[in-house]
């Protein structure tokens, strides 16, 4: 498994799929639909570099280049921990009105 080809192919496929979804989403958005398609395209573009690191890790492990495979594994671990911490922060309800305003989420209905 060639490291450069594997990583490049993974990133290329992610970019092509993400851009295609965004293009389709823009067309559908002009017709009044397509917001979820736009979001999916953006999500694919965000996840593509992570998929590239996973592909690099797999290629390095296959080549038994344990030093660089461990570097890729550390990078993956740091990224996953960051994603989990961000998700936990996002799903925690804000404590004050000021946190609601800065969170970018809609205020809950008042009772």
C-alpha positions in Angstrom: 0.0 0.0 0.0 1.6 3.3 -1.1 1.2 6.0 1.6 1.1 9.0 -0.8 -1.3 7.4 -3.2 -3.6 6.1 -0.5 -3.8 9.4 1.4 -4.2 11.5 -1.8 -6.9 9.2 -3.1 -8.8 9.4 0.2 -8.6 13.2 0.3 -9.5 13.5 -3.4 -12.6 11.3 -3.0 -13.7 13.3 0.1 -13.3 16.6 -1.7 -15.2 15.4 -4.8 -18.1 14.0 -2.8 -18.3 17.0 -0.5 -18.2 19.5 -3.4 -20.8 17.5 -5.4 -23.1 17.5 -2.4 -22.6 21.2 -1.9 -23.3 21.9 -5.6 -26.5 19.7 -5.5 -27.5 21.4 -2.2 -27.1 24.9 -3.8 -29.3 23.9 -6.7 -31.9 22.4 -4.4 -31.6 25.4 -2.1 -32.5 27.7 -5.0 -35.7 25.6 -5.4 -36.5 25.9 -1.6 -34.9 22.5 -0.6 -31.4 21.3 0.0 -30.3 22.6 3.3 -29.5 19.1 4.6 -27.6 18.4 1.4 -25.4 21.5 2.0 -24.8 20.5 5.6 -23.8 17.0 4.4 -21.4 18.4 1.9 -19.8 20.6 4.5 -19.6 17.7 7.0 -17.8 15.6 4.3 -15.3 18.4 3.7 -14.6 18.6 7.4 -14.2 14.9 7.9 -12.0 14.4 4.8 -8.7 15.3 6.6 -9.6 12.9 9.4 -10.2 10.2 6.8 -6.8 11.1 5.3 -5.1 10.5 8.7 -6.9 7.2 9.1 -5.7 6.1 5.6 -2.2 7.2 6.4 -2.2 5.3 9.6 -3.5 2.2 7.8 -0.8 2.5 5.1 2.0 3.1 7.7 0.8 0.1 9.8 0.8 -2.1 6.7 4.3 -1.0 5.8 5.3 -1.7 9.5 6.6 1.9 9.9 5.7 1.9 13.6 7.2 5.3 14.4 5.1 7.2 11.9 2.1 5.0 12.5 2.3 5.9 16.2 2.5 9.6 15.2 -0.7 9.2 13.1 -2.4 7.3 16.0 -1.5 10.1 18.4 -2.9 12.7 15.9 -6.1 10.6 15.6 -6.4 10.3 19.3 -6.0 14.1 19.8 -8.6 14.8 17.1 -11.1 12.3 18.5 -10.7 13.6 22.0 -11.3 17.2 20.6 -14.4 16.1 18.8 -15.8 14.3 21.9 -15.1 17.3 24.1 -16.7 19.7 21.5 -19.8 17.4 21.3 -20.1 17.3 25.1 -19.9 21.1 25.2 -22.4 21.4 22.5 -25.0 19.1 24.1 -24.6 20.7 27.6 -27.4 23.2 28.0 -26.1 26.8 28.5 -26.5 28.0 32.1 -27.4 31.7 31.5 -29.1 33.9 29.0 -25.7 35.2 28.0 -24.4 31.7 27.2 -27.6 31.1 25.1 -26.9 34.2 23.1 -23.2 33.3 22.4 -23.9 29.7 21.8 -25.6 30.3 18.4 -28.6 28.2 19.4 -32.2 29.4 19.6 -33.5 30.5 22.9 -35.9 28.0 24.5 -39.6 29.1 24.6 -40.4 31.1 27.8 -43.0 29.7 30.1 
